[in-house]
Amino acid sequence: MKQPFSISPNPILLHITPALQITMEKVRFVLDSRQGLTAILGDVGLGKSTVVRYLFNEYDSREDVAATMIASPSFPSPFAFLKKICADFGVPAKRSFTAQEEALKAFLVELYTADKLCVVFVDEAQRLPGPQLELVRTLLNFETDDTKLIQVVLSGQLELRQKLQDPTKKAIRSRIFAPSHLATLSLSETEDMLNFRCLKAEIPAPFTPEAYESIYTLTGGVPRDILKVAAVAYRFAGGSQIDPELCEAAAKEALLPEDDHEQTVA
């Protein structure tokens, strides 16, 4: 049986809503105009990882771009973080932090001279401790009179926003250009996303009109939870139509009690 409702962050399965399109255009503007730093923020399950992978694949496929993505940062020190960035771009490892910075700067100047863009995507960026966020700020000091030599996209949960709001992070916070905040889906967007997944899986949409509303109510429009409920309901249905009763049964199996969104939707 096909699995049209996988929750894995597969960019091919990303349903681009009007709000997500705006987010992507904002990120593209920041990167292509070399503004330096932007952020994609949102609560758990809203699709940040899928969005950032989608954008990474887009930029990584361009001949005029050198791009890397750090999917889940976990470094013992800023030096280790810096060496990881350098390694991804083929910059040789150095013995000291200062020498490593200079090697990266030389690489960035070479790219700029060749009219190429350098982009670092960091997913789960809320895991970056203060000194490593400070490294990001330091790297943004590599610049010409009018452009940044390195572009950084931080994608993270609301914890990242809290970190950036700390008074000690004012310097990096002030450098974030056009940040985006992902939101839950509407009822119509929930229906569109489920239909999009069915289209990708080349199966007829098995949901009754009432089932879409049920899934939306049960999940509060959180994309990951929508897919969880849809996946279990699809399995339960065994090829039959999915109705609200089946959705409610699926939600009891797919969601933890604290994930129950039924009371959060007016």
C-alpha positions in Angstrom: 0.0 0.0 0.0 1.3 3.4 -0.9 2.0 5.9 1.9 0.8 9.3 0.6 0.8 11.0 4.0 4.4 10.5 5.1 5.6 13.1 7.6 9.2 12.9 6.4 10.5 16.3 5.3 10.5 15.5 1.6 10.7 18.7 -0.5 8.9 16.9 -3.4 5.8 16.5 -1.2 5.7 20.1 -0.1 2.4 21.7 -0.8 3.1 25.4 -1.3 0.4 27.6 0.1 0.1 31.3 -0.7 1.7 32.0 2.8 4.6 29.6 2.1 5.1 31.2 -1.3 5.5 34.6 0.4 8.0 33.0 2.8 10.1 31.6 0.0 10.1 34.8 -1.9 11.3 36.7 1.1 14.1 34.2 1.6 15.1 34.4 -2.1 15.1 38.2 -1.9 17.5 38.2 1.1 19.8 35.7 -0.5 19.9 37.0 -4.1 20.3 40.6 -3.0 23.1 39.5 -0.5 21.5 40.9 2.6 23.2 38.4 4.8 20.8 36.8 7.3 17.2 35.8 7.4 15.2 33.4 9.6 12.2 31.0 9.3 10.5 30.6 12.6 7.5 28.5 13.7 6.1 26.1 16.2 6.6 22.4 16.1 5.1 20.5 13.1 4.5 23.5 10.8 6.9 22.3 8.1 10.1 24.4 8.6 12.4 21.5 7.8 10.6 20.7 4.6 10.7 24.4 3.5 14.4 24.8 4.2 15.2 21.6 2.4 13.2 22.8 -0.6 15.1 26.0 -0.7 18.4 24.3 -0.1 17.8 22.0 -3.1 16.8 25.0 -5.2 20.0 26.9 -4.5 22.3 23.9 -4.5 21.2 23.1 -8.0 22.3 26.5 -9.3 25.7 26.8 -10.9 26.3 30.3 -9.5 25.7 29.1 -5.9 27.8 27.3 -3.3 25.3 26.0 -0.7 25.4 23.7 2.3 22.8 22.7 4.8 23.4 21.9 8.4 20.4 19.8 9.3 20.7 19.5 13.1 23.6 21.6 14.6 25.4 19.9 17.5 28.9 21.3 17.9 31.0 21.4 21.0 32.4 24.9 20.2 32.2 27.8 17.7 35.5 26.5 16.2 33.9 23.1 15.5 30.9 24.9 13.9 33.2 27.0 11.8 35.3 24.0 10.7 32.1 22.2 9.6 31.0 25.1 7.4 34.5 25.2 5.9 34.6 21.5 5.4 31.3 21.5 3.5 32.8 24.1 1.1 36.1 22.3 0.7 38.1 24.9 2.7 41.1 23.2 4.3 41.1 22.8 8.1 43.4 25.1 10.1 44.9 24.8 13.5 43.5 28.0 14.9 40.1 29.8 14.9 41.6 32.9 13.4 43.4 31.0 10.6 40.2 29.1 9.8 38.2 32.4 9.6 40.8 33.8 7.2 40.7 30.7 5.1 36.9 31.0 4.8 37.1 34.7 4.1 39.6 34.0 1.2 37.2 31.4 -0.2 34.3 33.8 0.0 36.2 36.5 -1.8 37.0 34.0 -4.5 33.3 33.2 -4.9 32.4 36.9 -4.9 35.0 37.6 -7.6 33.5 34.8 -9.7 30.0 36.4 -9.1 28.9 33.3 -7.1 26.7 33.2 -4.1 27.6 31.4 -0.8 24.6 30.2 1.3 24.5 28.3 4.6 21.1 26.9 5.6 20.8 25.9 9.3 17.8 23.8 10.3 16.9 23.3 14.0 18.8 26.5 14.6 17.3 26.8 18.1 20.0 24.2 19.1 22.7 26.8 18.5 24.1 28.1 21.8 24.9 31.8 22.2 28.6 31.6 21.2 27.6 29.8 18.0 25.0 32.4 17.2 27.7 34.9 17.8 29.8 33.1 15.2 27.0 33.6 12.6 27.1 37.3 13.4 30.9 37.4 13.0 30.7 35.7 9.6 28.3 38.4 8.5 31.2 40.9 8.9 32.8 39.4 5.8 31.4 41.9 3.4 32.1 44.5 0.7 30.9 48.0 0.9 27.4 47.0 -0.2 27.0 43.2 0.1 27.5 40.3 2.5 29.9 37.7 1.3 28.0 34.9 3.0 24.3 34.4 3.3 22.7 32.5 6.2 19.2 31.1 6.7 18.3 30.1 10.2 15.3 27.8 10.5 14.1 27.1 14.0 11.4 26.6 16.5 10.0 29.4 18.7 12.9 28.7 21.1 15.1 30.4 18.6 12.9 33.5 18.6 13.2 33.6 22.4 17.0 33.3 22.2 17.2 36.1 19.7 14.9 38.3 21.8 17.5 38.1 24.7 19.1 41.6 25.2 22.5 40.0 24.8 21.6 38.9 21.2 20.7 42.4 20.0 23.6 42.5 17.6 22.6 39.4 15.6 18.9 40.1 16.0 19.4 43.5 14.3 21.0 41.8 11.3 18.0 39.5 10.5 16.4 40.7 7.3 12.7 39.9 6.5 12.2 37.0 8.9 9.2 34.7 8.3 6.8 33.1 10.8 5.1 29.9 9.6 1.4 29.5 10.7 -1.1 26.7 10.8 -3.2 25.8 7.8 -6.7 27.0 7.2 -9.5 24.5 6.4 -9.2 25.0 2.7 -5.4 24.7 2.8 -5.8 21.4 4.8 -8.0 20.0 2.1 -5.7 21.3 -0.6 -2.6 19.7 1.0 -4.3 16.3 1.4 -5.5 16.4 -2.2 -2.0 17.4 -3.3 -0.5 14.3 -1.4 -3.1 12.0 -3.1 -2.2 13.5 -6.5 1.5 12.9 -5.9 0.8 9.3 -4.8 -1.5 8.9 -7.9 -4.5 7.8 -5.8 -8.0 9.2 -5.7 -8.7 11.3 -2.6 -10.5 9.0 -0.2 -11.9 11.7 2.1 -15.6 12.7 2.3 -16.2 16.5 2.5 -16.9 16.2 6.2 -13.7 14.2 6.8 -11.5 17.2 5.7 -13.3 19.4 8.3 -12.9 16.7 10.9 -9.2 16.4 10.3 -8.8 20.1 10.5 -10.7 20.3 13.7 -8.8 17.5 15.3 -5.3 18.9 14.3 -5.8 22.6 14.5 -4.3 22.9 11.0 -0.8 21.7 12.1 0.6 20.1 8.9 2.5 17.3 10.7 -0.6 16.3 12.7 -2.8 16.5 9.7 -0.6 14.0 7.9 -0.4 11.7 11.0 -4.2 11.5 11.2 -4.6 11.1 7.5 -2.0 8.3 7.4 -3.7 6.3 10.1 -7.2 6.9 8.7 -6.0 5.8 5.3 -4.6 2.6 6.8 -7.8 2.0 8.7 -10.0 2.6 5.6 -8.3 -0.1 3.6 -9.4 1.4 0.3 -12.8 2.6 1.5 -13.9 6.2 2.0 -12.6 8.1 5.0 -15.4 9.7 7.0 -15.3 11.8 10.2 -15.8 8.8 12.5 -12.8 7.1 11.0 -10.8 10.4 11.4 -11.7 10.6 15.1 -10.6 7.0 15.6 -7.4 7.7 13.7 -6.6 10.7 15.8 -6.8 8.7 19.0 -4.1 6.4 17.6 -2.0 9.0 15.8 -1.8 11.9 18.3 -0.7 12.0 21.9 -3.3 13.4 24.3 -1.4 16.7 24.6 -1.5 16.9 20.7 -5.3 16.9 20.7 -6.3 20.2 19.0 -10.0 19.7 19.0 -10.6 22.5 21.5 -8.3 25.0 19.9 -10.3 25.6 16.8 -13.3 27.9 16.9 
